[in-house]
Amino acid sequence: MVLRVRGIVLPEREERSFWIDGELLRADPVPGGEFVVDGGWLLPGLVDVHTHPGRADLDQPFSEDVLRQHLVDHRDAGVLLVRTPGSDQRIPGWVDEDPELPRVRSAGRWLATPGRFIEGLGRHIGEDEVVRAAVEEAQAGSGWCKVIGDWRYDKPALPLEILTAAVEAVHAVGGRVAVHCQTAEGSRNAVLAGADSLEHGMHLDPELIDRMAAQGTALVPTLSVFGASVDRKRASEPGPRKDWWLSGWEGLLTNVRAAHEAGVTVLAGTDSFPCGTVAGEVNWLAQAGVPAEQALGAASWTARCWLGLPGLVDGGLADLLAYDTDPTEDLAVLAHPSRVVLKGRVLR
């Protein structure tokens, strides 16, 4: 059966018709097409660019059953593409083969040097192994690797020269590097090393934002996970860690808006559970000062383009959502699409 969709496409705001050919969209008419969407608003499936499916909690082991459920949770909320910047295990091949699960771009296993991550999680290596391991993880998956650039607020970050060498080596094999950074030194090193994305980016020196824009370094602030902890942190006992955390949070909100205005690619990632909550991250971006349409793009067409995938165009992927009303006018509707089409299949 040939399927057909028609509606106002975002971000172009043009009415378009597409016929679904396998997993692709076609603009040329196909006889006998049956409408599965006729009217309303269409946008590329939502994207969570920072999520860690597969582990129910930090004290629980990675589980393929949990991985499947987390991906289903994403899909049911309209998240049809996820990037996993680090995991305990590389994402198994059956995920890509399942027609009812979101597409996944994996950065392989977290790469952590001594004292810079949670014991027992990810791939723990010496500083002299970072470059080789980064290339290995990038080549083993979707071309991404994830380096833990810093950890404790009172401990030094991964040295700049090591991180720079890792970024250069991964770029040389056609890969990309995501860097976890939450200290001033860690965020600075990630930018100076030429990382492709800053994951969190707390305590980022605003003087580096223009450099990020010029070299194409994206910011994934994961505001959701920090915002959920603000009240608890404010109520905690006084101390240097509390002061550091709260100042980092306040600076992050300011930097998100400044980064957007400077032309940095700001993207939506949750880094939190339950999965399927990227609509909440879009709201946080809007609260930080990113205009609604651009905040939505950070979890849809902008994120897809950044990951190398097209939007709703002839020959593009048949991964789309339909809404009865313009979601840029009411971000609250994002998590409740009227129709979900993934890999050419109507799932709702």
C-alpha positions in Angstrom: 0.0 0.0 0.0 1.3 3.4 -1.0 1.1 6.0 1.8 0.8 9.8 1.4 1.2 12.7 3.7 0.4 16.4 3.2 0.7 19.3 5.6 2.7 22.5 6.4 6.3 21.5 6.7 8.6 23.0 9.3 10.8 24.9 9.3 10.0 26.0 5.7 6.3 26.7 6.5 5.3 25.5 3.1 2.5 23.0 2.3 3.9 19.9 0.7 2.8 16.4 -0.2 5.0 13.3 0.0 4.6 9.7 -1.0 6.3 7.1 1.2 8.6 4.8 -0.7 10.0 2.3 1.7 11.9 4.3 4.2 12.1 7.4 2.0 9.9 10.4 1.1 9.1 11.1 -2.6 7.7 14.3 -4.0 6.6 12.8 -7.3 3.1 11.4 -7.2 2.5 7.7 -7.0 -0.9 6.4 -8.1 -3.3 5.2 -5.4 -1.6 6.9 -2.5 -3.6 6.7 0.7 -3.5 9.7 3.0 -2.3 8.9 6.5 -1.8 12.7 7.2 -3.9 15.3 5.4 -3.5 18.7 6.9 -1.9 20.1 10.0 1.8 20.6 10.6 4.7 18.3 9.7 8.2 18.2 11.1 11.1 15.8 11.1 11.0 13.4 14.0 12.3 14.7 17.3 15.9 14.1 18.2 17.6 13.7 21.6 21.3 14.3 21.1 22.4 13.4 24.6 20.7 10.3 26.1 22.0 7.1 27.7 19.5 4.3 27.1 20.2 0.9 28.5 20.7 1.4 32.2 17.8 1.8 34.6 20.0 3.5 37.2 23.7 4.0 37.9 23.8 1.1 40.3 22.2 -1.2 37.7 24.1 -3.0 34.9 23.5 -2.2 31.2 20.7 -4.3 29.9 19.6 -4.9 26.3 16.0 -5.3 27.6 16.2 -1.9 29.3 17.8 -0.5 26.1 14.8 -1.6 24.1 12.3 -0.2 26.5 14.1 3.2 26.7 14.1 3.4 22.9 10.4 2.6 22.8 9.8 5.4 25.4 11.7 7.8 23.2 9.7 6.7 20.1 6.4 7.0 21.8 7.2 10.6 22.6 8.0 11.3 19.0 11.8 11.0 19.4 12.8 9.1 16.3 16.5 9.7 16.4 18.9 9.6 19.3 22.6 10.1 19.8 24.1 8.2 22.7 27.3 10.1 23.7 28.8 7.3 25.7 27.6 4.1 27.3 28.8 1.0 29.1 28.6 -1.0 26.0 28.5 -0.3 22.3 25.0 -0.3 20.9 24.2 -3.8 19.5 23.4 -4.2 15.9 19.9 -5.4 16.4 18.8 -1.8 17.3 19.4 -0.6 13.7 17.6 -3.6 12.3 14.4 -3.1 14.3 11.9 -1.1 12.1 10.0 0.1 15.2 12.9 1.6 17.1 14.4 5.1 16.7 17.6 5.5 14.6 20.7 5.6 16.9 24.0 7.4 16.5 26.3 6.1 19.1 29.6 7.4 20.5 30.6 4.0 21.8 31.8 3.7 25.4 32.7 6.6 27.6 36.5 7.2 27.7 37.6 8.1 31.2 41.0 8.6 32.6 41.9 8.0 36.3 39.8 10.0 38.7 37.6 11.5 36.0 34.5 9.4 36.0 32.3 7.0 38.0 34.2 3.8 38.8 32.8 0.8 36.9 31.1 2.9 34.1 32.5 3.1 30.6 36.0 2.4 29.4 38.7 3.4 31.9 42.1 4.1 30.4 45.3 5.8 31.1 46.1 9.2 29.7 48.6 7.7 27.3 45.8 5.5 25.8 43.2 8.3 25.1 44.2 8.9 21.4 44.2 5.3 20.4 41.0 4.5 22.3 39.2 7.6 20.9 39.9 6.4 17.3 38.8 2.8 18.2 35.4 3.9 19.6 34.8 6.3 16.7 35.5 3.6 14.2 33.5 0.9 16.0 30.2 2.7 15.9 28.6 5.7 14.2 31.8 7.8 13.9 31.5 9.4 17.3 33.5 9.0 20.4 32.9 10.6 23.8 35.8 11.7 26.1 35.3 12.6 29.7 37.2 15.9 29.8 36.8 16.6 33.5 34.9 15.4 36.5 35.3 16.9 40.0 35.2 20.6 40.4 38.4 20.6 42.5 40.5 18.3 40.3 42.3 19.1 37.0 40.8 18.4 33.7 42.2 16.1 31.0 45.3 18.0 29.8 44.7 20.1 26.7 47.5 18.5 24.7 46.0 15.0 25.1 42.5 16.1 24.2 43.8 18.0 21.2 45.7 15.0 20.0 42.6 12.8 20.4 40.4 15.3 18.5 42.9 15.5 15.6 43.3 11.7 15.4 39.5 11.1 15.3 39.0 13.9 12.7 41.8 12.3 10.6 39.7 9.1 10.3 36.5 11.0 9.6 35.0 10.8 13.1 33.7 13.4 15.6 34.4 14.0 19.3 32.0 14.8 22.1 33.5 16.0 25.3 31.9 15.9 28.7 32.9 19.2 30.4 31.5 20.9 33.5 34.4 22.9 34.9 36.0 26.0 33.6 39.2 24.3 32.6 37.4 21.3 31.1 35.1 23.5 29.0 38.0 25.7 27.9 40.1 22.7 26.9 37.2 21.2 24.9 36.8 24.4 22.8 40.6 24.9 22.3 41.0 21.3 21.3 38.4 21.8 18.6 35.8 19.3 19.9 32.7 18.8 17.8 30.4 19.2 20.8 30.5 20.3 24.4 28.3 18.1 26.5 27.0 20.3 29.4 29.5 23.1 29.0 29.1 24.4 32.6 31.5 27.3 33.6 32.2 27.9 29.9 34.1 31.2 29.5 31.8 33.4 27.4 34.9 34.8 25.6 35.2 31.4 23.9 31.7 31.4 22.4 32.7 33.2 19.2 35.5 30.7 18.7 32.9 27.9 19.1 30.8 29.5 16.4 33.8 30.0 14.0 35.0 26.4 14.3 31.6 24.7 14.4 31.6 23.4 18.0 28.1 22.7 19.1 26.7 23.2 22.6 24.5 20.5 24.2 23.7 22.1 27.6 21.4 19.4 28.9 19.5 22.0 30.9 16.8 19.4 32.0 19.0 17.4 34.2 20.5 20.5 35.9 17.2 22.3 36.2 15.7 19.3 38.0 18.3 19.6 40.7 18.3 23.4 41.3 15.9 23.5 44.3 17.7 20.6 46.0 21.1 22.2 45.4 19.9 25.5 46.8 18.6 23.8 49.9 21.8 21.9 50.5 24.5 22.7 53.1 26.7 25.6 52.2 30.1 24.8 50.8 32.4 25.3 47.8 30.8 22.5 45.8 27.4 24.1 46.2 28.7 27.5 45.2 30.5 26.0 42.2 27.4 24.1 41.0 25.0 27.1 41.4 27.3 29.5 39.6 27.8 27.0 36.8 24.0 26.7 36.4 23.4 30.4 36.3 26.2 30.9 33.8 24.9 28.0 31.7 21.6 29.7 31.2 23.2 32.9 30.2 25.7 31.2 27.9 22.9 29.2 26.1 21.3 32.5 24.9 24.7 34.1 24.1 25.8 31.0 22.1 22.6 31.0 20.1 22.9 34.7 19.3 26.6 34.2 18.3 25.6 31.5 15.8 26.7 28.4 17.8 24.6 25.3 17.1 22.7 24.7 20.3 21.1 21.3 20.5 18.6 19.5 22.8 19.8 16.6 24.9 18.2 15.4 28.2 20.9 13.2 29.9 18.1 12.1 32.2 15.3 9.7 32.8 12.6 8.9 32.0 13.5 8.7 28.3 11.3 10.5 25.8 11.4 13.9 27.6 13.2 16.0 25.0 10.2 18.2 24.8 11.1 19.4 28.3 14.6 20.3 27.1 13.1 22.4 24.3 11.1 24.3 26.9 14.3 24.9 28.9 16.1 26.2 25.8 13.2 28.6 25.3 13.3 29.7 28.9 17.0 30.4 28.5 16.2 32.8 25.7 16.4 30.7 22.5 13.4 31.7 20.3 10.7 29.0 20.2 11.2 27.9 16.6 15.0 27.6 17.0 14.5 25.8 20.3 12.3 23.3 18.5 14.8 23.0 15.7 17.4 22.1 18.3 15.4 18.9 18.8 14.4 18.3 15.2 15.6 19.7 11.9 18.7 21.4 13.2 19.8 18.3 15.1 19.2 16.1 12.2 21.2 18.3 9.8 24.0 18.4 12.4 24.0 14.6 12.5 24.1 14.4 8.7 20.4 13.6 8.0 18.0 15.5 5.8 14.7 17.1 6.8 11.4 16.6 5.0 12.5 16.7 1.4 12.3 14.6 -1.7 14.5 11.6 -1.0 14.6 12.3 2.8 13.9 9.8 5.5 10.2 9.0 6.1 10.6 9.8 9.8 8.1 12.5 10.6 5.5 13.8 13.1 2.2 15.4 12.5 0.5 18.0 14.7 -3.0 19.5 14.6 -1.6 22.9 15.6 1.7 24.7 15.0 4.1 23.4 17.7 6.2 26.5 17.6 3.2 28.4 18.9 2.6 26.0 21.8 5.7 23.9 22.7 3.5 22.0 25.1 2.1 19.9 22.3 5.5 18.6 21.2 5.3 15.3 23.2 1.9 14.6 21.8 2.0 14.2 18.0 -1.2 13.1 16.3 0.7 10.9 13.9 4.1 9.2 14.2 5.8 7.8 11.0 9.1 6.0 11.5 11.1 4.3 8.8 8.1 4.6 6.5 5.8 2.8 9.0 2.8 4.4 10.7 3.3 3.7 14.4 0.5 6.0 15.6 
